[in-house]
């Protein structure tokens, strides 16, 4: 099954993003043979599939725009990995180690074709926030000091962020932390649904709109 393509088809049939994702999971598990652990197999492929869905969103929104690029970490030019990494010191020794942020996507400005100029933002992608913010907090603070925005892209399968964006309710830990940790949270929802904390919550349709604004005003 081509999960990103099937996801697009399900959305075009009128399903909401979360409905389409749930249907995808059901179809994938149904096609798994009895010899497979279907739930575990889904977990192993769904993360990469969601990243590919986000990549399609970036590609569509960037269109013919030549001054910006958004790529997955595995496709990032080596010279851009250094500012997205941290030198850490082994306790009790004078030996450093390099820890890479290993974010899912990096958006950067280019000049003279494909020559990188500066990094504008990085993106962590998960279908739900859950405890993701705990590991993102370190890198969000480190990279923000370097003028790099730290963003999150999600389907919000748990509904915590959607509830916060539509009602203003920050009663859950995930919702509270989300508006403090991330510069932007891009959600697969209708822009009209987002009524609260609009400086943080955005429809995923505005990924590149924000990049262009940062490019122009930084």
Buried (B, 14 or more C-beta within 10 A) or exposed (E): EEBBEBBBBBBEEEBBBBEBBBBBBEEBEEEBEEEEEBEEBBEEEBBEBBBBBBBBBBEEBBEEEEEBBBBBBEEBBEEBBEBBBBEEEEEEEEEEEEEEBEBBBBBBBBEEEEEBEBBBBBBBBBBBBBEBBEEBBEBBEBBEEEEBBBBBBBBBBBBBBBBBBBEEEBEBBBBBBBBEBBBBBBBBBEEEEBEBBEEBBBBBBBBBEBBBEBBEEE
